[in-house]
Amino acid sequence: MSEYIKIKRGLNLKLIGEAAKTVLDLPVAEIFAIKPKDFVGLTPKLLVKAGANVEAGTPLFYDKNNKKIQFCSPVSGEVIEILRGQKRVILEIKILADREIKHLTFTKSNPNQLSRKEIIDQLLNSGVWPFIRQRPYGTIANPSESPKAIFISAFDTNPLAPDTDFIMSGKESYFQTGINALQQLTTGKIHLNVQANTAPAPAFSQAQNVQINTISGPHPAGNVGVQIHHIDPINKGEVVWYINPQDVVIMGKLFDEGLFDATRILAVTGSQVNNPKYYKTIVGSSVKNILSEAGLKKGDNRIISGSILSGSQIPADGFLGFYDSQITVIPEGNEYEFMGWLAPGFDKFSVSRTFFSWLTPNKKHDLNTNLHGEERPFVMTGQYEKVFPMDIYPVQLLKSILIEDIDMMEKLGIYEVVEEDFALCELVCTSKIKSQEIIRHGLDMVRKEFS
């Protein structure tokens, strides 16, 4: 039975630079890269060397911890570089792409006529499996486990987030095929969560074999972790899987067309973008040509693959993250400001009433990366609780991680959260605590303890 969930605590951060509802189809980028660091807990083992020729769907590496999970090239071309860091850790596998993409072919099939094992094998062999992640830990789903439910968030409430309904237009058939495949992977429900007070895209409203739930409220209402918490919470020993809507489409294309087609609609957003809009690209694409086409304003810019709250900083010639469908560009906050935060200002944004932004709640702001202060003692302020819509004590959980008390972490709900769930806490924190880093440290600690 469908559920209606109303999220009361949270914060909608209104920023300048929303993408116009126009999709531009650019030529295939020259360079692509798959970055092992995009995958939590991954220890990569290479299957190719520099100079090797690959097709879209050719395995590049696999996970040493689970050899069944392999990662395939999103394009055809030549492996031109394997970039390594300290202790020879693999950072990027770079591919010089062909102008016309060639695909390995996989078996076309109807998921409704396949067994669970046959579907899993198809997903593993094609490189589509890594799109499925799990809670707890936010790692790639373990194919040997059976989740109690699968969640798909059909909307994103992050600042300047891409409009999922717009992106999914015309993809109804592929999306349904992907849903049919996912249905075979769980004995529980597939929860498709849509936003209240909007007309969902036909791909969502007409979807079958799912439970459509309606969610209302401010960010982080669109975070899948918040939705899991309110619909089917995770207890110790339980596993829930989740996947993004665009990745369900990739899964559907695999079964309908027999191809690993990692096409993605990307929103380029932010106050430093001259022409924010949507672009048709491929997972792992270089963002150089995309940013050149969008046009960046002069100045020192911060380029983020993903949301402004929880994305990863990349260089101007960097690469799109594996799970990202947004690029955000904002000013760096490295200019000196006389008197700092003490200086009055009607244009400044504040969650509290330090400035006057509360008088104009619908005004869009041009924010930079300035922290307005250094890290301070971590004290109880009640700020976190105002933007954290889970029945969890956020400050106590963070402090239990800092003292590395695993038993206390479990009691305080470590299994229900990942970094993005604490992004707003980090934003409003007057102590400047890096909450997301702390949460990841705690999750890694618990995962290693019980692995």
C-alpha positions as CSV (number, residue, x, y, z in Angstrom):
1,M,0.0,0.0,0.0
2,S,1.4,3.4,-1.0
3,E,2.5,5.7,1.7
4,Y,2.5,9.5,2.1
5,I,5.5,10.9,4.1
6,K,5.8,14.5,5.2
7,I,9.3,15.7,6.1
8,K,9.2,18.7,8.4
9,R,12.8,19.2,9.3
10,G,15.3,20.3,6.6
11,L,16.4,23.2,4.5
12,N,15.9,24.3,0.9
13,L,19.0,26.1,-0.2
14,K,18.0,28.4,-3.0
15,L,20.9,29.3,-5.3
16,I,21.5,31.1,-8.6
17,G,22.2,29.0,-11.6
18,E,19.4,26.5,-12.2
19,A,19.7,24.6,-15.5
20,A,17.3,25.6,-18.3
21,K,15.1,22.8,-19.6
22,T,17.1,22.3,-22.8
23,V,19.2,19.3,-23.6
24,L,22.3,19.7,-25.8
25,D,23.7,16.7,-27.5
26,L,27.5,17.3,-27.8
27,P,30.0,15.1,-29.7
28,V,31.5,12.3,-27.7
29,A,34.2,13.6,-25.4
30,E,37.8,12.8,-26.4
31,I,38.8,11.3,-23.0
32,F,36.9,9.2,-20.5
33,A,38.0,7.9,-17.1
34,I,36.7,5.5,-14.6
35,K,37.8,6.3,-11.0
36,P,38.0,3.5,-8.4
37,K,37.7,6.1,-5.7
38,D,34.0,6.6,-6.7
39,F,33.2,3.2,-5.2
40,V,33.3,2.8,-1.4
41,G,35.4,0.0,-0.1
42,L,36.7,-1.0,-3.5
43,T,40.1,-2.7,-4.0
44,P,40.6,-2.7,-7.8
45,K,42.4,-5.4,-9.7
46,L,43.3,-4.4,-13.3
47,L,42.2,-6.5,-16.3
48,V,43.7,-4.2,-19.0
49,K,47.0,-2.4,-19.6
50,A,47.8,0.9,-21.2
51,G,47.6,0.5,-25.0
52,A,44.8,-2.0,-24.9
53,N,41.8,-1.5,-27.2
54,V,38.4,-1.8,-25.6
55,E,34.7,-1.6,-26.5
56,A,31.8,-0.3,-24.5
57,G,31.2,-3.2,-22.1
58,T,34.8,-4.5,-21.9
59,P,35.9,-5.2,-18.3
60,L,38.6,-2.8,-17.1
61,F,39.0,-4.1,-13.5
62,Y,37.3,-6.0,-10.8
63,D,36.9,-5.8,-7.0
64,K,39.5,-7.9,-5.2
65,N,37.0,-8.3,-2.3
66,N,34.3,-9.7,-4.7
67,K,35.7,-10.9,-8.0
68,K,32.3,-11.2,-9.5
69,I,31.8,-7.4,-9.5
70,Q,33.6,-6.0,-12.5
71,F,33.7,-2.5,-14.0
72,C,33.5,-2.0,-17.7
73,S,34.5,0.7,-20.2
74,P,31.6,3.1,-21.0
75,V,33.0,3.8,-24.4
76,S,35.2,2.1,-27.1
77,G,38.7,3.3,-27.7
78,E,42.3,2.9,-26.4
79,V,43.4,2.7,-22.8
80,I,45.9,5.6,-22.8
81,E,46.9,5.9,-19.1
82,I,46.5,4.2,-15.8
83,L,47.0,6.9,-13.3
84,R,48.4,5.8,-9.9
85,G,48.8,7.6,-6.6
86,Q,50.8,6.9,-3.5
87,K,51.6,3.2,-2.9
88,R,50.6,2.6,-6.5
89,V,46.9,3.1,-5.7
90,I,44.9,3.2,-9.0
91,L,43.3,6.6,-9.3
92,E,42.0,6.7,-12.9
93,I,41.8,4.4,-16.0
94,K,41.8,6.8,-18.9
95,I,40.4,5.9,-22.3
96,L,40.9,7.8,-25.6
97,A,37.4,7.4,-27.1
98,D,36.4,6.5,-30.7
99,R,34.3,9.1,-32.4
100,E,31.7,6.3,-33.0
101,I,31.2,4.1,-30.0
102,K,31.4,0.3,-30.6
103,H,29.6,-2.0,-28.1
104,L,30.1,-5.5,-26.9
105,T,26.8,-7.3,-27.4
106,F,25.0,-9.1,-24.6
107,T,22.0,-11.3,-24.8
108,K,18.7,-9.5,-25.3
109,S,16.1,-10.9,-23.0
110,N,12.9,-10.4,-21.1
111,P,13.7,-10.1,-17.4
112,N,10.3,-11.6,-16.6
113,Q,11.4,-14.8,-18.2
114,L,14.7,-15.1,-16.5
115,S,15.7,-16.5,-13.1
116,R,17.3,-14.3,-10.4
117,K,20.7,-15.9,-11.1
118,E,20.5,-15.2,-14.8
119,I,19.6,-11.6,-14.3
120,I,22.5,-11.1,-11.8
121,D,24.9,-12.8,-14.1
122,Q,23.9,-10.5,-17.0
123,L,24.3,-7.4,-14.8
124,L,27.7,-8.6,-13.5
125,N,29.1,-9.5,-16.9
126,S,28.1,-6.3,-18.5
127,G,29.3,-3.9,-15.8
128,V,25.8,-2.6,-14.9
129,W,25.9,-4.2,-11.5
130,P,27.9,-1.4,-9.8
131,F,25.0,1.0,-10.3
132,I,23.1,-0.9,-7.6
133,R,24.2,0.2,-4.1
134,Q,23.2,-0.9,-0.6
135,R,22.5,0.4,2.9
136,P,24.2,0.1,5.3
137,Y,27.6,1.5,4.3
138,G,26.7,3.0,0.8
139,T,28.8,0.3,-0.9
140,I,28.1,-1.6,-4.1
141,A,25.4,-4.2,-3.5
142,N,26.6,-7.7,-2.7
143,P,25.1,-10.0,-5.4
144,S,25.1,-13.0,-3.0
145,E,22.7,-11.2,-0.6
146,S,19.0,-10.7,-0.9
147,P,17.7,-7.2,0.1
148,K,14.5,-6.8,2.1
149,A,13.5,-3.9,-0.3
150,I,14.8,-1.8,-3.2
151,F,14.4,2.0,-3.2
152,I,14.4,4.4,-6.1
153,S,14.1,8.1,-5.4
154,A,12.4,9.8,-8.4
155,F,13.3,13.3,-7.3
156,D,16.3,15.2,-6.0
157,T,16.0,18.1,-3.5
158,N,19.6,19.1,-3.5
159,P,20.4,22.7,-4.4
160,L,20.1,23.2,-8.2
161,A,19.5,19.5,-8.6
162,P,18.5,18.2,-12.1
163,D,14.8,17.8,-12.7
164,T,14.4,14.0,-12.8
165,D,10.9,14.2,-14.4
166,F,12.4,16.2,-17.3
167,I,15.3,13.9,-17.7
168,M,13.1,10.7,-17.8
169,S,10.8,11.9,-20.5
170,G,10.6,9.3,-23.3
171,K,12.4,6.6,-21.3
172,E,9.3,4.8,-20.1
173,S,10.0,1.5,-21.8
174,Y,13.6,1.1,-20.7
175,F,12.7,2.2,-17.2
176,Q,9.9,-0.5,-16.9
177,T,12.3,-3.2,-18.2
178,G,14.8,-2.1,-15.5
179,I,12.1,-2.3,-12.9
180,N,11.1,-5.8,-14.1
181,A,14.7,-6.9,-13.7
182,L,15.0,-5.4,-10.2
183,Q,11.8,-7.1,-9.2
184,Q,13.5,-10.5,-9.5
185,L,16.3,-9.4,-7.2
186,T,14.2,-9.0,-4.0
187,T,11.4,-10.8,-2.2
188,G,10.3,-7.5,-0.8
189,K,8.9,-4.3,-2.5
190,I,10.4,-1.9,-4.9
191,H,9.7,1.5,-3.4
192,L,9.4,4.2,-6.1
193,N,9.3,7.6,-4.3
194,V,7.9,10.6,-6.0
195,Q,7.6,14.3,-4.9
196,A,4.3,15.6,-3.6
197,N,2.5,18.5,-5.4
198,T,4.1,17.7,-8.7
199,A,3.0,15.7,-11.7
200,P,5.5,12.8,-12.0
201,A,6.9,11.8,-15.3
202,P,5.0,9.0,-17.1
203,A,7.9,6.7,-16.5
204,F,7.1,7.0,-12.8
205,S,3.3,7.4,-12.7
206,Q,2.8,4.5,-15.1
207,A,5.4,2.2,-13.6
208,Q,4.3,-1.3,-12.7
209,N,5.6,-3.8,-10.1
210,V,6.4,-1.0,-7.7
211,Q,4.9,0.7,-4.7
212,I,4.7,4.4,-5.4
213,N,5.1,6.5,-2.3
214,T,4.7,10.3,-2.1
215,I,7.1,12.4,-0.2
216,S,6.7,16.1,0.7
217,G,9.0,18.5,2.5
218,P,12.3,20.4,2.2
219,H,15.7,18.9,1.4
220,P,16.8,16.2,2.3
221,A,13.3,14.7,1.4
222,G,14.8,13.5,-1.9
223,N,17.7,11.6,-0.2
224,V,17.1,7.9,-0.4
225,G,18.4,7.5,3.1
226,V,15.6,9.7,4.5
227,Q,13.0,7.8,2.5
228,I,14.3,4.4,3.7
229,H,14.3,5.6,7.3
230,H,10.6,6.7,7.2
231,I,9.3,3.8,5.0
232,D,11.3,0.7,5.8
233,P,14.1,1.4,8.4
234,I,17.2,-0.7,8.5
235,N,18.0,-2.8,11.5
236,K,21.3,-4.6,12.2
237,G,21.7,-7.5,9.8
238,E,19.3,-6.1,7.2
239,V,20.1,-4.9,3.8
240,V,18.3,-2.5,1.5
241,W,19.4,-1.8,-2.1
242,Y,18.9,1.5,-4.0
243,I,19.6,2.8,-7.5
244,N,19.1,6.1,-9.4
245,P,16.4,6.4,-12.1
246,Q,18.8,7.0,-14.9
247,D,20.7,3.9,-14.0
248,V,17.5,1.9,-14.1
249,V,17.2,3.0,-17.7
250,I,20.8,1.8,-18.3
251,M,19.7,-1.6,-16.9
252,G,16.6,-1.6,-19.1
253,K,18.7,-1.0,-22.2
254,L,21.0,-3.9,-21.3
255,F,18.0,-6.3,-21.5
256,D,16.1,-4.6,-24.3
257,E,19.1,-4.0,-26.6
258,G,21.9,-6.2,-25.3
259,L,24.2,-3.2,-24.9
260,F,26.0,-1.4,-22.0
261,D,24.8,2.1,-22.9
262,A,26.0,4.4,-20.1
263,T,24.4,7.5,-21.6
264,R,23.5,10.1,-19.0
265,I,21.7,13.5,-19.0
266,L,23.8,15.9,-17.1
267,A,22.8,19.2,-15.6
268,V,25.5,21.9,-15.6
269,T,24.5,24.4,-12.9
270,G,25.8,27.2,-10.6
271,S,26.2,30.9,-10.4
272,Q,29.5,30.8,-12.3
273,V,28.0,29.1,-15.4
274,N,26.9,31.5,-18.2
275,N,24.5,29.1,-19.8
276,P,23.3,26.5,-17.3
277,K,21.5,23.7,-19.1
278,Y,21.3,19.9,-19.6
279,Y,23.8,17.9,-21.7
280,K,23.7,14.4,-23.1
281,T,26.9,12.7,-22.2
282,I,28.3,9.3,-21.0
283,V,29.4,8.1,-17.6
284,G,33.0,9.0,-16.9
285,S,33.1,11.8,-19.6
286,S,35.7,14.6,-19.4
287,V,33.9,17.8,-18.4
288,K,36.3,20.0,-20.4
289,N,34.2,20.4,-23.5
290,I,30.9,20.5,-21.6
291,L,32.2,23.4,-19.4
292,S,33.6,25.2,-22.5
293,E,30.2,24.9,-24.2
294,A,28.3,26.1,-21.0
295,G,30.8,28.9,-20.5
296,L,32.3,29.8,-17.2
297,K,32.5,33.3,-15.7
298,K,36.0,34.7,-15.1
299,G,37.5,34.2,-11.7
300,D,38.6,31.5,-9.4
301,N,35.9,28.8,-9.6
302,R,35.2,25.6,-7.7
303,I,34.0,22.8,-10.0
304,I,32.0,20.1,-8.3
305,S,30.9,16.8,-9.7
306,G,27.6,16.3,-8.0
307,S,25.7,18.4,-5.5
308,I,27.2,21.5,-3.9
309,L,26.5,19.9,-0.5
310,S,28.1,16.5,-1.0
311,G,29.8,16.4,-4.4
312,S,33.5,16.0,-5.2
313,Q,35.8,18.8,-6.3
314,I,37.3,18.2,-9.8
315,P,39.6,20.2,-12.1
316,A,38.4,22.0,-15.2
317,D,39.7,19.0,-17.2
318,G,38.4,16.4,-14.8
319,F,35.9,13.7,-15.2
320,L,32.2,13.1,-14.3
321,G,31.7,10.9,-11.2
322,F,30.2,7.5,-11.8
323,Y,27.0,8.2,-10.0
324,D,26.7,11.9,-10.7
325,S,24.2,13.6,-13.0
326,Q,25.1,17.2,-12.0
327,I,28.1,19.6,-12.4
328,T,28.0,22.6,-10.1
329,V,30.3,25.7,-10.5
330,I,30.5,28.3,-7.8
331,P,33.1,31.0,-6.8
332,E,36.0,30.0,-4.5
333,G,35.7,31.9,-1.3
334,N,39.3,32.9,-1.0
335,E,38.9,36.7,-1.1
336,Y,39.6,38.7,2.1
337,E,36.4,40.2,3.6
338,F,36.9,43.1,6.0
339,M,35.5,42.2,9.4
340,G,34.5,38.8,8.1
341,W,31.1,37.5,9.3
342,L,30.9,40.5,11.7
343,A,30.3,42.8,8.7
344,P,26.6,43.5,8.2
345,G,25.0,42.7,4.8
346,F,21.6,42.3,3.3
347,D,22.9,40.0,0.6
348,K,24.4,37.5,2.9
349,F,22.8,34.1,3.6
350,S,22.3,32.7,7.1
351,V,20.4,29.8,8.5
352,S,20.0,31.7,11.7
353,R,19.1,35.4,11.9
354,T,22.7,36.6,12.0
355,F,22.0,38.4,8.7
356,F,18.7,39.4,7.0
357,S,18.2,36.5,4.5
358,W,15.2,35.3,6.6
359,L,13.3,38.4,5.5
360,T,13.5,37.2,1.9
361,P,13.0,33.4,2.1
362,N,12.5,33.0,-1.7
363,K,15.6,35.0,-2.8
364,K,18.2,33.0,-4.6
365,H,21.8,33.5,-3.4
366,D,25.2,33.4,-4.9
367,L,27.3,31.5,-2.4
368,N,31.0,30.7,-2.4
369,T,33.1,28.2,-0.5
370,N,34.2,30.5,2.3
371,L,33.8,28.8,5.7
372,H,33.6,32.2,7.6
373,G,35.8,30.9,10.4
374,E,37.9,28.0,11.6
375,E,37.0,24.7,13.3
376,R,35.8,25.3,16.9
377,P,34.9,23.2,19.9
378,F,32.1,20.8,19.0
379,V,29.3,21.8,21.4
380,M,25.6,21.2,21.6
381,T,23.7,23.9,19.7
382,G,20.5,22.3,18.5
383,Q,21.3,23.4,14.9
384,Y,21.7,19.8,13.6
385,E,18.3,18.7,14.8
386,K,16.5,21.5,12.9
387,V,17.7,20.1,9.5
388,F,18.1,16.4,10.3
389,P,14.7,14.6,9.6
390,M,15.6,11.2,11.1
391,D,14.8,9.9,14.5
392,I,18.5,9.8,15.3
393,Y,20.6,12.0,17.6
394,P,23.1,13.4,15.0
395,V,25.5,15.1,17.4
396,Q,25.7,12.0,19.7
397,L,26.3,9.8,16.7
398,L,29.1,11.9,15.4
399,K,30.8,12.0,18.9
400,S,30.5,8.2,19.2
401,I,32.4,7.9,16.0
402,L,35.1,10.4,17.2
403,I,35.7,8.2,20.2
404,E,35.4,5.0,18.0
405,D,32.7,3.4,20.2
406,I,31.2,0.9,17.8
407,D,28.5,-0.4,20.2
408,M,27.3,3.2,20.7
409,M,27.4,3.9,17.0
410,E,25.1,0.9,16.4
411,K,22.7,2.1,19.1
412,L,22.6,5.6,17.6
413,G,21.7,4.5,14.1
414,I,25.0,4.2,12.1
415,Y,23.4,1.6,9.8
416,E,20.8,4.1,8.5
417,V,23.1,6.9,7.3
418,V,25.8,7.8,4.8
419,E,27.6,11.1,4.2
420,E,25.0,12.9,2.2
421,D,22.5,12.5,5.1
422,F,24.7,14.8,7.2
423,A,25.4,17.4,4.4
424,L,23.0,19.9,5.8
425,C,24.4,19.4,9.3
426,E,27.8,20.3,8.0
427,L,26.3,23.4,6.2
428,V,24.7,24.9,9.3
429,C,27.4,23.9,11.8
430,T,28.9,26.9,13.6
431,S,31.7,24.7,14.8
432,K,32.8,23.9,11.2
433,I,32.8,20.2,11.9
434,K,33.4,18.0,8.8
435,S,30.4,15.8,9.6
436,Q,30.5,13.9,6.3
437,E,34.1,12.8,6.7
438,I,33.3,11.7,10.3
439,I,30.3,9.6,9.1
440,R,32.4,7.9,6.4
441,H,35.1,7.1,9.0
442,G,32.5,5.5,11.2
443,L,30.9,3.5,8.4
444,D,34.3,2.2,7.3
445,M,35.2,1.3,10.9
446,V,32.0,-0.7,11.4
447,R,32.2,-2.4,7.9
448,K,35.8,-3.6,8.6
449,E,34.9,-4.7,12.1
450,F,32.1,-7.0,10.8
451,S,33.4,-8.0,7.4
